[in-house]
Amino acid sequence: MDFNPSNPSNWDVEKDIKKSPLWPYVGGAAGLWKCPADNSSIVPALGPLRGKRVPRVRSISMLIWLGGYGGRFDVGGLSDGLKSPPWRLYLGLNDLVEPGPTQTLLFCDQREDSLSTPNFFIDMTGYPDKPSAVQFWADLPASYHHRAGGLSFADGHAQIKRWLDPRTMLPVRKNSNWLFTSQRMPSPNNKDIVWLQERATRRIR
């Protein structure tokens, strides 16, 4: 997704969402892919909705450490915290051995100005003992709910997490994917990043 008015992925659920492996399990409820508090919109330049302002179709992303890209994940040369190995990539329920299903993030509500691919990057740089090295990589969680965002976990429970660091809650830049293009965002000693890392993955032993 982006803010390109010629990209149907922004407004047409037929383009991507109905092709998702999850689609048969949601009873036709395309709204599950978007937080109601995300009011981002787009004016399509083509198709039956051309010229009309409509909501974008997605704000929810899946943790990158669950499946990666087709069972692999290595953002080559960009960050040591975004590679498997050494970090564990979970390919099935039996792989969720650490930190375990109750502590492994599954879905995250993502900011409209960093949303692009359907996965949410949690960069493991600095984990567990170098908090001064932690960083965001392209993706920031949403904070639409009074400085908080919605997340769900691999065991099925969900929670609203209140963020603590102002660097996690930068002002949203409307109609822009600036965070995705900026990519590396150092944020030393950011407790929110550490919290996310603790619920993302672990080194392969």
C-alpha positions as CSV (number, residue, x, y, z in Angstrom):
1,M,0.0,0.0,0.0
2,D,0.9,3.6,-0.5
3,F,-0.9,6.9,-1.4
4,N,-0.7,6.4,-5.2
5,P,-4.2,7.1,-6.6
6,S,-3.4,4.6,-9.4
7,N,-2.7,1.7,-7.0
8,P,-5.9,-0.4,-6.4
9,S,-4.3,-2.0,-3.4
10,N,-5.2,1.1,-1.5
11,W,-8.9,0.9,-1.9
12,D,-10.0,-2.4,-3.6
13,V,-10.4,-5.4,-1.3
14,E,-10.4,-7.6,-4.4
15,K,-6.8,-6.7,-5.2
16,D,-5.1,-8.3,-2.2
17,I,-7.3,-8.8,0.8
18,K,-9.7,-11.4,-0.8
19,K,-6.6,-13.3,-2.0
20,S,-5.2,-13.6,1.5
21,P,-5.0,-17.2,3.0
22,L,-6.9,-15.7,5.9
23,W,-9.9,-14.7,3.8
24,P,-11.8,-18.0,4.0
25,Y,-11.8,-17.7,7.8
26,V,-13.2,-14.2,8.4
27,G,-16.8,-14.5,7.1
28,G,-16.3,-11.9,4.4
29,A,-15.5,-9.2,6.9
30,A,-12.9,-7.1,5.1
31,G,-13.1,-4.6,7.9
32,L,-11.0,-6.8,10.1
33,W,-8.0,-5.6,8.1
34,K,-8.4,-2.0,9.3
35,C,-8.6,-0.3,12.6
36,P,-11.6,2.1,12.7
37,A,-9.4,4.8,14.2
38,D,-7.3,4.9,11.0
39,N,-9.1,7.6,8.9
40,S,-6.6,7.6,6.0
41,S,-8.2,7.8,2.6
42,I,-7.5,7.9,-1.1
43,V,-9.1,9.3,-4.3
44,P,-8.8,6.6,-6.9
45,A,-7.6,7.7,-10.4
46,L,-9.2,4.7,-12.1
47,G,-12.1,2.2,-11.8
48,P,-15.7,2.6,-10.6
49,L,-14.6,4.7,-7.6
50,R,-12.6,7.1,-9.7
51,G,-12.7,10.7,-8.3
52,K,-14.4,9.7,-5.0
53,R,-12.6,9.9,-1.7
54,V,-12.8,6.5,-0.1
55,P,-11.1,4.8,3.0
56,R,-8.0,2.9,2.5
57,V,-8.6,-0.8,3.1
58,R,-5.9,-1.9,5.6
59,S,-4.0,-0.8,8.7
60,I,-3.2,-4.2,10.2
61,S,0.1,-5.9,9.6
62,M,1.5,-9.4,10.6
63,L,4.7,-9.8,12.4
64,I,7.6,-10.4,10.0
65,W,9.1,-13.1,12.2
66,L,6.0,-15.2,11.5
67,G,6.7,-16.6,8.0
68,G,9.0,-13.9,6.7
69,Y,8.9,-13.7,2.9
70,G,7.8,-17.2,1.7
71,G,9.6,-18.9,4.6
72,R,12.8,-16.8,4.4
73,F,13.9,-13.5,5.8
74,D,17.1,-11.7,5.4
75,V,17.1,-8.0,4.5
76,G,20.6,-8.2,3.1
77,G,23.1,-5.6,4.2
78,L,20.5,-3.4,5.9
79,S,20.4,-4.5,9.5
80,D,21.8,-7.5,11.4
81,G,18.5,-7.3,13.4
82,L,16.5,-8.3,10.4
83,K,18.0,-11.6,9.4
84,S,17.2,-15.3,10.0
85,P,19.5,-16.8,11.0
86,P,20.6,-15.8,13.6
87,W,17.0,-14.7,14.6
88,R,14.3,-17.4,14.7
89,L,11.7,-17.4,12.0
90,Y,8.4,-19.1,13.0
91,L,6.9,-21.2,10.2
92,G,4.3,-23.1,12.2
93,L,2.7,-23.4,15.7
94,N,5.2,-26.0,16.8
95,D,8.0,-23.4,16.2
96,L,6.6,-21.0,18.8
97,V,8.8,-22.3,21.6
98,E,10.3,-19.0,22.7
99,P,9.0,-16.6,23.9
100,G,5.9,-18.8,23.4
101,P,2.4,-18.2,21.9
102,T,1.2,-16.0,24.7
103,Q,4.2,-13.7,24.3
104,T,4.6,-13.7,20.5
105,L,3.0,-10.9,18.6
106,L,0.8,-11.8,15.6
107,F,-0.9,-8.7,14.3
108,C,-0.1,-5.1,14.9
109,D,-2.1,-1.9,14.1
110,Q,0.4,0.1,12.0
111,R,0.6,3.9,11.3
112,E,-0.8,5.0,8.0
113,D,2.5,6.8,7.1
114,S,4.7,3.7,7.5
115,L,2.2,1.1,6.1
116,S,3.4,-0.6,2.9
117,T,3.9,-4.3,2.8
118,P,1.6,-6.6,4.8
119,N,4.2,-7.4,7.4
120,F,5.5,-5.5,10.5
121,F,9.2,-5.2,10.9
122,I,10.6,-5.4,14.5
123,D,14.3,-4.9,14.2
124,M,16.1,-7.0,16.8
125,T,19.3,-4.8,16.8
126,G,20.4,-4.3,20.4
127,Y,18.4,-7.1,21.9
128,P,18.7,-8.1,24.7
129,D,21.6,-6.2,26.4
130,K,22.3,-3.2,24.2
131,P,19.3,-0.9,24.5
132,S,21.3,2.1,23.4
133,A,21.5,0.4,19.9
134,V,17.7,-0.2,19.4
135,Q,16.0,1.2,16.3
136,F,12.8,1.2,14.3
137,W,13.2,-0.1,10.7
138,A,10.5,1.5,8.4
139,D,7.6,0.4,10.5
140,L,6.1,2.1,13.6
141,P,3.0,0.9,15.5
142,A,-0.1,3.0,15.4
143,S,-1.0,5.2,18.4
144,Y,-4.5,6.3,17.5
145,H,-6.0,5.2,20.8
146,H,-4.8,7.9,23.1
147,R,-1.1,7.1,22.6
148,A,-1.8,3.4,22.4
149,G,-2.1,0.8,19.7
150,G,-3.9,-2.5,19.2
151,L,-2.0,-5.8,19.0
152,S,-2.8,-9.5,19.0
153,F,-0.8,-12.5,20.0
154,A,-0.3,-16.0,18.6
155,D,-2.4,-17.6,21.3
156,G,-5.4,-15.5,20.3
157,H,-5.5,-12.8,22.9
158,A,-5.3,-9.1,22.2
159,Q,-4.4,-6.0,24.0
160,I,-4.1,-2.2,23.8
161,K,-0.6,-1.2,24.4
162,R,0.1,2.4,25.7
163,W,3.4,3.6,24.3
164,L,5.8,5.4,26.5
165,D,8.4,7.1,24.3
166,P,7.5,10.2,22.2
167,R,9.7,8.9,19.4
168,T,7.2,6.0,19.0
169,M,4.4,8.5,18.5
170,L,5.8,11.1,16.0
171,P,3.1,13.2,14.4
172,V,1.4,11.4,11.5
173,R,2.3,12.8,8.1
174,K,-0.9,12.6,6.0
175,N,-0.8,11.2,2.5
176,S,2.8,10.1,2.8
177,N,4.8,6.9,3.3
178,W,7.8,8.8,4.6
179,L,8.6,6.4,7.4
180,F,8.8,3.5,5.0
181,T,11.2,5.4,2.8
182,S,13.3,6.6,5.7
183,Q,13.8,3.0,6.9
184,R,16.5,3.1,9.6
185,M,15.4,5.2,12.6
186,P,17.8,4.9,15.6
187,S,15.9,5.4,18.9
188,P,18.4,4.7,21.7
189,N,17.0,3.3,24.9
190,N,13.4,3.4,23.6
191,K,11.4,1.2,26.0
192,D,8.7,0.6,23.4
193,I,11.2,-1.0,21.0
194,V,12.5,-3.2,23.8
195,W,8.9,-4.2,24.7
196,L,8.3,-5.2,21.0
197,Q,11.5,-7.1,20.7
198,E,10.7,-9.1,23.8
199,R,7.5,-10.2,22.0
200,A,9.0,-10.8,18.5
201,T,11.6,-13.5,18.3
202,R,14.8,-14.9,19.9
203,R,18.2,-16.0,18.7
204,I,18.4,-19.5,17.4
205,R,20.2,-21.6,20.0
